[in-house]
Amino acid sequence: MRINESISESIAVKQRILSDDLLIEVIQDVANTCAEAFCNGNKVFFCGNGGSAADAQHLAAEFSGRFCYDRAPLPSEALHVNTSYLTAVANDYSFDEVYARLLKGSGREGDVLVAISTSGNSKNIIRALEEAHNLGMITVGMTGESGGKMRDLCDFLINVPSSETPRIQESHIMIGHVICEFVESSIFPK
């Protein structure tokens, strides 16, 4: 049955993540980096397109709202949530510039950009990473197996071992939740 196959495929990708010590270490490094940025008064920004934009918004909300329990909010936002800004810049400049331009106005050295793209090749995500580097921000890429063009633009690359978009996205949200849980418990221990 296709339902069983889809669930099994999702589990298999997560098992590959779990057995990859280097990837687990990168996830831990990203969690530590985000926690340190928050403790230093910096922000964590997220960006993505389509389903990855939904994941970006979801994860930013876990930081700025709460994750597992009540605690102070952490400064985090998804760069696509202001539709007036997004459509104006896409119209007046280019959709490729929507995230880079917002970072140029809001990002600063020590902030973190988590750029999400299953292919690793989205032009607006690439431009955001380039601008983040110009600003002295820390860059995290969440991609699929190859890493695409993002591979060389990220301080930390979380490349899920799959080339199938649904399996990659399922793993991105799981990894994002793991990072949120670590950050929350390390900054606000119970």
DRENTOR-770321 format. One line per 8 residues: their letters; for each residue x, y, z of N, C-alpha, C. Coordinates in pm, whole numbers, padded with zeros to 5 digits. Example, Ala and Ser with C-alpha at 12.3 -4.5 7.8 and 13.67 -1.06 7.14 Angstrom:
<pts>
as = 01319 -00569 00780 01230 -00450 00780 01320 -00330 00780 | 01285 -00225 00708 01367 -00106 00714 01290 00003 00787 $
</pts>
This chain:
<pts>
mrinesis = 00085 -00118 00000 00000 00000 00000 00089 00124 00000 | 00055 00223 -00083 00138 00344 -00098 00151 00421 00033 | 00050 00422 00118 00059 00493 00246 00173 00434 00329 | 00176 00303 00337 00282 00235 00414 00420 00264 00355 | 00428 00266 00221 00556 00293 00155 00604 00435 00187 | 00514 00532 00183 00551 00671 00211 00602 00686 00354 | 00531 00624 00448 00574 00631 00588 00709 00561 00605 | 00725 00446 00542 00852 00372 00551 00967 00452 00491 $
esiavkqr = 00942 00520 00378 01046 00604 00317 01086 00718 00410 | 00988 00780 00474 01017 00889 00567 01101 00839 00685 | 01064 00724 00737 01139 00665 00849 01282 00631 00805 | 01297 00579 00684 01430 00540 00634 01522 00662 00625 | 01470 00775 00577 01552 00897 00569 01593 00940 00709 | 01501 00937 00802 01532 00977 00940 01632 00881 01004 | 01624 00752 00970 01723 00655 01018 01862 00687 00964 | 01869 00730 00836 01999 00768 00778 02055 00891 00850 $
ilsddlli = 01969 00984 00884 02014 01101 00961 02067 01057 01096 | 01991 00972 01163 02027 00926 01297 02161 00851 01298 | 02192 00780 01190 02316 00703 01186 02435 00781 01130 | 02414 00907 01092 02520 00990 01036 02577 01081 01146 | 02684 01038 01208 02742 01112 01321 02784 01253 01284 | 02835 01272 01162 02876 01406 01120 02756 01498 01105 | 02648 01449 01050 02527 01530 01036 02467 01563 01173 | 02467 01468 01262 02418 01493 01399 02503 01601 01466 $
eviqdvan = 02634 01596 01443 02724 01697 01498 02694 01837 01441 | 02664 01844 01312 02628 01973 01251 02499 02026 01312 | 02400 01938 01332 02274 01980 01393 02300 02035 01534 | 02385 01968 01609 02421 02016 01743 02493 02150 01737 | 02583 02164 01640 02655 02291 01624 02558 02405 01590 | 02459 02377 01506 02360 02480 01471 02278 02517 01593 | 02237 02419 01671 02162 02447 01794 02244 02533 01890 | 02371 02497 01907 02459 02576 01995 02476 02718 01942 $
tcaeafcn = 02490 02732 01811 02510 02862 01748 02386 02950 01767 | 02268 02894 01747 02144 02970 01767 02129 03013 01912 | 02155 02921 02004 02145 02955 02146 02243 03067 02183 | 02364 03058 02133 02465 03160 02160 02424 03295 02101 | 02371 03292 01979 02326 03417 01916 02217 03482 02001 | 02119 03406 02044 02012 03461 02128 02069 03518 02257 | 02160 03446 02320 02220 03492 02447 02300 03620 02428 | 02351 03642 02306 02428 03764 02276 02341 03878 02226 $
gnkvffcg = 02210 03860 02229 02120 03966 02186 02096 03970 02036 | 02131 03864 01965 02111 03859 01820 01981 03788 01786 | 01947 03793 01658 01824 03732 01606 01856 03611 01520 | 01755 03527 01503 01763 03417 01408 01654 03439 01303 | 01696 03456 01177 01605 03476 01065 01592 03346 00987 | 01476 03326 00925 01451 03209 00842 01400 03255 00706 | 01433 03180 00601 01374 03207 00470 01362 03078 00391 | 01264 03076 00302 01239 02961 00216 01130 02997 00117 $
nggsaada = 01101 02907 00026 00995 02924 -00073 00898 02807 -00064 | 00770 02833 -00086 00670 02727 -00086 00664 02656 00048 | 00677 02522 00045 00675 02444 00168 00788 02483 00262 | 00900 02522 00206 01013 02566 00289 00984 02700 00355 | 00901 02785 00290 00858 02910 00355 00767 02877 00473 | 00681 02777 00456 00595 02734 00566 00679 02682 00682 | 00783 02605 00651 00873 02555 00756 00947 02671 00823 | 00991 02768 00743 01060 02885 00798 00971 02958 00897 $
qhlaaefs = 00847 02981 00859 00752 03051 00945 00723 02969 01071 | 00705 02840 01054 00678 02750 01166 00792 02755 01268 | 00915 02743 01222 01029 02738 01314 01055 02873 01380 | 01037 02982 01306 01051 03115 01367 00949 03132 01478 | 00829 03082 01456 00724 03093 01558 00757 03010 01682 | 00825 02897 01663 00864 02816 01780 00960 02893 01870 | 01049 02973 01810 01141 03055 01889 01071 03178 01947 | 00998 03251 01865 00942 03378 01910 00818 03359 01997 $
grfcydra = 00754 03244 01985 00640 03213 02071 00684 03127 02188 | 00675 02999 02168 00724 02901 02265 00731 02767 02193 | 00805 02674 02251 00811 02541 02191 00743 02442 02283 | 00813 02395 02385 00754 02294 02474 00689 02353 02599 | 00734 02467 02643 00679 02524 02767 00691 02676 02767 | 00619 02738 02860 00620 02884 02869 00757 02936 02909 | 00800 03041 02839 00927 03108 02866 00926 03239 02789 | 01029 03319 02809 01038 03447 02738 01053 03423 02588 $
plpsealh = 01002 03514 02505 01016 03499 02360 01159 03524 02315 | 01197 03459 02206 01329 03477 02146 01311 03550 02013 | 01399 03646 01980 01383 03726 01859 01413 03647 01732 | 01305 03607 01665 01319 03526 01545 01203 03559 01451 | 01233 03560 01321 01126 03586 01224 01156 03521 01090 | 01047 03492 01020 01055 03444 00883 01047 03565 00792 | 01134 03573 00695 01149 03694 00614 01037 03717 00512 | 00948 03623 00494 00846 03636 00390 00708 03678 00440 $
vntsylta = 00692 03703 00568 00556 03719 00622 00492 03855 00594 | 00567 03956 00550 00509 04085 00517 00481 04086 00366 | 00356 04056 00329 00323 04042 00187 00333 04174 00112 | 00307 04286 00178 00321 04416 00110 00467 04439 00072 | 00558 04412 00164 00701 04425 00135 00740 04328 00022 | 00701 04202 00038 00742 04098 -00055 00698 04130 -00198 | 00573 04172 -00214 00524 04199 -00348 00581 04329 -00405 | 00605 04427 -00318 00664 04552 -00367 00807 04530 -00417 $
vandysfd = 00888 04462 -00339 01027 04439 -00378 01034 04346 -00499 | 00950 04244 -00502 00948 04154 -00618 00910 04232 -00744 | 00818 04325 -00732 00774 04405 -00846 00877 04512 -00884 | 00929 04584 -00785 01018 04697 -00812 01162 04656 -00841 | 01206 04545 -00786 01343 04499 -00806 01342 04362 -00876 | 01324 04258 -00797 01320 04122 -00850 01287 04029 -00734 | 01218 03919 -00765 01191 03822 -00659 01321 03766 -00603 | 01425 03765 -00684 01555 03717 -00638 01610 03801 -00524 $
evyarllk = 01562 03924 -00509 01616 04017 -00409 01532 04029 -00282 | 01418 03961 -00275 01326 03987 -00164 01388 03960 -00027 | 01462 03854 -00011 01520 03822 00119 01650 03899 00144 | 01732 03912 00043 01860 03984 00057 01835 04129 00099 | 01736 04193 00037 01708 04333 00068 01658 04350 00211 | 01574 04260 00255 01523 04268 00393 01636 04244 00494 | 01725 04151 00464 01840 04130 00552 01929 04253 00557 | 01946 04317 00441 02029 04436 00436 01977 04544 00531 $
gsgregdv = 01845 04550 00547 01785 04648 00636 01772 04603 00780 | 01764 04471 00804 01735 04422 00939 01845 04337 01001 | 01928 04276 00920 02031 04185 00972 02153 04260 01021 | 02224 04195 01113 02349 04254 01161 02447 04143 01197 | 02570 04182 01215 02674 04086 01248 02634 04006 01372 | 02654 03875 01365 02622 03787 01477 02483 03727 01470 | 02393 03786 01386 02262 03724 01363 02283 03595 01285 | 02181 03509 01288 02185 03381 01217 02079 03381 01108 $
lvaistsg = 02114 03337 00989 02017 03313 00882 02008 03164 00859 | 01886 03110 00874 01860 02971 00839 01787 02972 00705 | 01857 02930 00601 01805 02932 00464 01762 02791 00426 | 01635 02777 00389 01578 02645 00363 01543 02632 00215 | 01602 02531 00151 01573 02503 00010 01602 02356 -00016 | 01502 02282 -00057 01523 02138 -00079 01625 02112 -00189 | 01626 02197 -00291 01723 02180 -00401 01857 02244 -00369 | 01855 02349 -00287 01976 02424 -00261 02011 02522 -00372 $
nskniira = 01918 02543 -00466 01948 02625 -00583 01856 02746 -00602 | 01770 02775 -00508 01676 02887 -00523 01752 03019 -00526 | 01730 03099 -00631 01807 03221 -00650 01790 03320 -00537 | 01667 03335 -00486 01647 03432 -00378 01711 03385 -00247 | 01722 03255 -00229 01788 03201 -00110 01940 03219 -00123 | 01992 03196 -00242 02135 03218 -00269 02170 03364 -00241 | 02090 03457 -00292 02115 03601 -00270 02108 03636 -00121 | 02016 03575 -00048 02006 03600 00096 02133 03554 00166 $
leeahnlg = 02183 03438 00129 02306 03388 00189 02424 03479 00158 | 02431 03527 00035 02540 03618 -00002 02532 03747 00080 | 02413 03802 00094 02397 03926 00173 02428 03901 00320 | 02385 03787 00371 02414 03754 00511 02565 03750 00534 | 02638 03691 00440 02785 03690 00453 02842 03832 00453 | 02789 03917 00364 02835 04057 00360 02815 04128 00493 | 02710 04089 00565 02676 04153 00692 02748 04090 00811 | 02818 03982 00791 02885 03913 00902 02791 03823 00981 $
mitvgmtg = 02682 03782 00917 02589 03690 00981 02640 03547 00971 | 02587 03461 01055 02618 03318 01051 02512 03253 00963 | 02555 03170 00869 02461 03113 00774 02446 02962 00793 | 02320 02920 00793 02284 02779 00806 02200 02744 00684 | 02235 02638 00616 02155 02590 00505 02089 02459 00541 | 01960 02449 00511 01888 02322 00523 01846 02284 00383 | 01903 02174 00331 01884 02135 00192 01859 01985 00183 | 01860 01938 00059 01858 01795 00034 02000 01743 00021 $
esggkmrd = 02010 01622 -00028 02136 01549 -00029 02253 01623 -00094 | 02230 01684 -00209 02342 01745 -00282 02387 01877 -00221 | 02297 01948 -00158 02330 02081 -00106 02318 02189 -00211 | 02319 02151 -00338 02305 02247 -00447 02409 02358 -00440 | 02374 02473 -00496 02463 02588 -00497 02482 02648 -00358 | 02390 02617 -00266 02402 02668 -00129 02520 02607 -00055 | 02561 02490 -00098 02664 02413 -00025 02785 02500 00013 | 02833 02581 -00078 02954 02660 -00054 02926 02795 00012 $
lcdflinv = 02799 02827 00038 02764 02957 00095 02723 02949 00241 | 02727 02830 00298 02678 02810 00434 02791 02779 00532 | 02785 02845 00648 02878 02810 00755 02846 02670 00808 | 02717 02637 00809 02670 02504 00852 02572 02454 00747 | 02592 02332 00699 02502 02274 00601 02437 02148 00658 | 02305 02153 00668 02227 02036 00709 02164 01982 00582 | 02231 01888 00518 02180 01832 00393 02121 01693 00418 | 01990 01690 00417 01915 01567 00443 01948 01464 00335 $
pssetpri = 01977 01340 00374 02018 01239 00277 01902 01184 00194 | 01847 01270 00109 01739 01231 00018 01735 01331 -00096 | 01680 01288 -00209 01658 01379 -00321 01509 01398 -00347 | 01424 01345 -00260 01279 01356 -00274 01227 01469 -00186 | 01165 01568 -00249 01120 01688 -00178 01035 01657 -00054 | 00933 01570 -00061 00854 01546 00059 00935 01488 00174 | 01025 01397 00144 01107 01336 00250 01204 01438 00309 | 01257 01527 00225 01347 01632 00272 01272 01726 00365 $
qeshimig = 01153 01770 00321 01076 01864 00403 01033 01803 00535 | 00995 01676 00534 00958 01609 00660 01077 01607 00756 | 01194 01586 00702 01314 01583 00786 01354 01722 00831 | 01335 01823 00745 01367 01960 00786 01288 02001 00909 | 01160 01973 00911 01079 02014 01025 01117 01935 01150 | 01151 01807 01135 01197 01728 01249 01327 01786 01305 | 01423 01813 01217 01551 01869 01260 01530 02007 01322 | 01444 02088 01261 01413 02219 01318 01355 02207 01458 $
hvicefve = 01268 02111 01479 01212 02090 01612 01319 02048 01713 | 01410 01963 01670 01520 01920 01758 01603 02042 01799 | 01633 02129 01703 01711 02250 01732 01634 02341 01827 | 01505 02363 01801 01423 02447 01889 01419 02392 02031 | 01402 02262 02043 01396 02200 02176 01528 02220 02251 | 01640 02199 02182 01770 02218 02247 01789 02363 02291 | 01759 02457 02200 01778 02600 02231 01692 02638 02350 | 01565 02601 02348 01475 02637 02456 01522 02581 02591 $
ssifpk = 01560 02455 02592 01601 02394 02719 01736 02443 02769 | 01822 02486 02676 01954 02536 02719 01946 02681 02770 | 01860 02761 02708 01848 02901 02754 01754 02913 02873 | 01650 02830 02874 01549 02836 02979 01534 02699 03046 | 01638 02654 03119 01627 02521 03180 01515 02516 03282 | 01448 02406 03287 01338 02389 03385 01393 02365 03523 $
</pts>
